[in-house]
Amino acid sequence: MENLNTEQKNIKKIKLDFKESKYATGRRKRSIAKVWVKKGTGMIYVNGIKMNEYFKRPVHQIIVTRPLEISEVRSNYDVKCSVKGGGLSGQAGAIILGISKALISHDEVLKKNLKKDKLTTRDSRVVERKKYGHRKARRSFQFSKR
């Protein structure tokens, strides 16, 4: 437990200058991502931390960079994200939508490829609520004959 606290203290939040950038909002499950995109060198920051340090799992890193890879502008834009709510997978999904929308507002030509891979539409699936008299949303309690 002590190692986690010292590791988190070593990661410094970076103050970023994102004037003349395009803004977009992305949502997925319970997560909301505010995304700013501007011309740059290809750096991605999430909550003031480099994306590789925020998303430890390679799957999430691949998911976040997907819109930039598809539109082939990975090294042309800098991205700054502010994410809250939900888990890491939901946050990564929210960032995808935000980056896609911001890229489209920056350059309308990129819309064709992003729309083809369904990165411009919100994934509306959310967790179904638990119902009264059930163990979960649809799962009933175990039936006992005796």
The 8 nearest C-alpha neighbors of each residue, nearest first, counted from 0:
[[1, 2, 3, 4, 5, 6, 7, 8],
 [0, 2, 4, 3, 5, 6, 7, 8],
 [3, 1, 5, 0, 4, 6, 7, 8],
 [4, 2, 6, 1, 0, 5, 7, 8],
 [5, 3, 7, 1, 6, 2, 8, 0],
 [4, 6, 8, 2, 7, 3, 9, 1],
 [7, 5, 3, 9, 8, 4, 2, 10],
 [8, 6, 4, 9, 5, 10, 3, 11],
 [7, 9, 5, 6, 10, 4, 11, 3],
 [10, 8, 6, 7, 11, 5, 4, 12],
 [11, 9, 7, 8, 12, 6, 48, 52],
 [12, 10, 9, 13, 48, 8, 47, 7],
 [11, 13, 47, 48, 10, 14, 46, 49],
 [12, 14, 47, 15, 11, 48, 44, 49],
 [13, 15, 12, 47, 16, 48, 11, 17],
 [14, 16, 13, 17, 47, 79, 44, 12],
 [17, 15, 18, 14, 19, 20, 79, 13],
 [18, 16, 20, 15, 19, 37, 35, 36],
 [17, 19, 20, 16, 37, 21, 15, 35],
 [20, 18, 17, 21, 37, 36, 38, 16],
 [19, 21, 37, 36, 18, 17, 35, 22],
 [22, 20, 36, 35, 101, 105, 37, 104],
 [23, 21, 35, 101, 34, 36, 20, 24],
 [24, 22, 101, 97, 34, 100, 33, 35],
 [23, 25, 33, 97, 32, 34, 26, 22],
 [26, 24, 97, 93, 96, 32, 94, 31],
 [25, 27, 93, 31, 30, 32, 121, 28],
 [26, 28, 93, 30, 89, 92, 29, 122],
 [27, 29, 125, 30, 89, 124, 26, 85],
 [30, 28, 85, 84, 27, 31, 89, 26],
 [31, 29, 84, 85, 90, 27, 28, 26],
 [30, 32, 26, 83, 82, 25, 93, 84],
 [33, 31, 82, 25, 93, 94, 81, 24],
 [32, 34, 24, 81, 80, 23, 82, 25],
 [33, 35, 80, 23, 97, 22, 79, 24],
 [36, 34, 22, 79, 21, 78, 20, 80],
 [37, 35, 78, 21, 20, 77, 101, 76],
 [38, 36, 20, 77, 76, 39, 21, 78],
 [39, 37, 76, 75, 77, 36, 40, 20],
 [38, 40, 76, 77, 75, 41, 37, 74],
 [39, 41, 74, 75, 76, 42, 77, 38],
 [42, 40, 74, 77, 76, 75, 73, 39],
 [41, 43, 77, 40, 78, 44, 76, 39],
 [44, 42, 78, 50, 77, 79, 49, 41],
 [45, 43, 49, 79, 50, 48, 47, 80],
 [44, 46, 80, 48, 47, 50, 81, 79],
 [47, 45, 81, 48, 80, 82, 44, 79],
 [46, 48, 12, 13, 45, 44, 14, 49],
 [49, 47, 44, 45, 12, 46, 50, 53],
 [50, 48, 44, 52, 51, 43, 45, 53],
 [49, 51, 53, 44, 52, 45, 43, 54],
 [52, 50, 54, 49, 53, 55, 60, 48],
 [51, 53, 50, 49, 54, 55, 48, 10],
 [52, 54, 50, 51, 55, 48, 49, 45],
 [55, 53, 51, 56, 52, 50, 59, 60],
 [56, 54, 52, 53, 51, 57, 60, 59],
 [55, 57, 58, 59, 54, 60, 51, 61],
 [58, 56, 60, 59, 61, 55, 54, 51],
 [59, 57, 61, 56, 60, 62, 54, 55],
 [58, 60, 62, 61, 57, 56, 54, 91],
 [59, 61, 57, 63, 62, 58, 54, 64],
 [60, 62, 58, 64, 59, 63, 65, 57],
 [63, 61, 59, 65, 60, 64, 58, 91],
 [62, 64, 60, 95, 61, 65, 91, 59],
 [63, 65, 61, 67, 62, 66, 68, 60],
 [64, 66, 68, 62, 67, 63, 69, 61],
 [67, 65, 69, 68, 64, 99, 70, 95],
 [66, 68, 73, 70, 72, 65, 64, 69],
 [69, 67, 71, 65, 66, 70, 73, 64],
 [70, 68, 66, 71, 67, 65, 112, 113],
 [69, 71, 67, 68, 72, 109, 66, 112],
 [72, 70, 68, 69, 73, 67, 74, 66],
 [71, 73, 75, 67, 74, 70, 68, 76],
 [74, 72, 67, 68, 41, 75, 71, 76],
 [73, 75, 41, 40, 72, 76, 39, 42],
 [76, 74, 72, 39, 40, 41, 73, 38],
 [77, 75, 38, 39, 41, 37, 40, 74],
 [76, 78, 41, 42, 39, 37, 36, 43],
 [77, 79, 43, 36, 35, 44, 42, 76],
 [80, 78, 44, 35, 34, 43, 45, 36],
 [81, 79, 34, 45, 33, 46, 44, 82],
 [80, 82, 46, 33, 32, 45, 34, 83],
 [83, 81, 32, 31, 80, 33, 46, 90],
 [82, 84, 31, 30, 32, 81, 85, 90],
 [83, 85, 30, 29, 31, 86, 82, 90],
 [86, 84, 29, 30, 89, 90, 28, 87],
 [85, 87, 89, 88, 90, 84, 30, 29],
 [86, 88, 90, 89, 91, 85, 54, 59],
 [89, 87, 91, 90, 86, 92, 59, 85],
 [90, 88, 92, 27, 86, 91, 87, 30],
 [89, 91, 87, 93, 30, 92, 88, 86],
 [90, 92, 94, 88, 93, 89, 63, 87],
 [93, 91, 89, 95, 90, 94, 27, 88],
 [92, 94, 26, 25, 27, 90, 96, 91],
 [93, 95, 97, 91, 92, 96, 32, 25],
 [96, 94, 92, 98, 93, 97, 63, 99],
 [97, 95, 25, 99, 93, 94, 98, 119],
 [96, 98, 25, 24, 94, 23, 100, 99],
 [97, 99, 101, 95, 100, 96, 94, 102],
 [100, 98, 96, 102, 97, 101, 66, 119],
 [99, 101, 103, 97, 102, 98, 23, 96],
 [100, 102, 23, 104, 98, 103, 99, 22],
 [103, 101, 105, 99, 104, 100, 106, 98],
 [102, 104, 107, 106, 100, 105, 101, 110],
 [103, 105, 101, 102, 106, 107, 100, 21],
 [106, 104, 102, 103, 101, 21, 107, 36],
 [105, 107, 103, 108, 104, 102, 109, 110],
 [106, 108, 103, 109, 110, 104, 105, 102],
 [109, 107, 106, 110, 111, 103, 112, 105],
 [110, 108, 107, 111, 103, 70, 112, 106],
 [111, 109, 113, 108, 103, 112, 107, 114],
 [110, 112, 114, 113, 109, 115, 108, 107],
 [113, 111, 115, 114, 110, 109, 70, 116],
 [114, 112, 110, 116, 118, 115, 111, 117],
 [113, 115, 117, 111, 116, 112, 119, 118],
 [114, 116, 112, 113, 117, 111, 118, 110],
 [115, 117, 113, 114, 118, 112, 119, 69],
 [118, 116, 114, 115, 119, 120, 113, 112],
 [119, 117, 113, 116, 120, 114, 96, 99],
 [118, 120, 114, 117, 96, 99, 113, 100],
 [121, 119, 118, 117, 122, 96, 114, 123],
 [120, 122, 123, 119, 26, 96, 27, 25],
 [121, 123, 124, 27, 120, 28, 26, 92],
 [122, 124, 121, 125, 27, 28, 26, 120],
 [125, 123, 122, 28, 126, 27, 127, 121],
 [124, 126, 28, 123, 127, 29, 27, 122],
 [127, 125, 128, 124, 28, 136, 29, 129],
 [128, 126, 136, 125, 129, 124, 137, 130],
 [127, 129, 136, 126, 130, 135, 125, 137],
 [128, 130, 136, 135, 127, 131, 133, 137],
 [131, 129, 136, 133, 132, 128, 135, 137],
 [130, 132, 133, 129, 134, 136, 135, 128],
 [133, 131, 130, 134, 139, 140, 135, 129],
 [134, 132, 139, 135, 131, 130, 138, 140],
 [133, 135, 139, 140, 138, 132, 136, 137],
 [136, 134, 129, 138, 133, 137, 130, 139],
 [135, 137, 129, 130, 128, 138, 127, 133],
 [138, 136, 135, 139, 133, 130, 134, 129],
 [139, 137, 135, 134, 133, 136, 140, 141],
 [140, 138, 133, 134, 137, 141, 135, 132],
 [139, 141, 134, 133, 142, 138, 132, 135],
 [142, 140, 139, 143, 134, 138, 133, 144],
 [141, 143, 140, 144, 139, 145, 138, 133],
 [144, 142, 145, 141, 140, 139, 134, 133],
 [143, 145, 142, 141, 140, 139, 133, 132],
 [144, 143, 142, 141, 140, 139, 132, 133]]
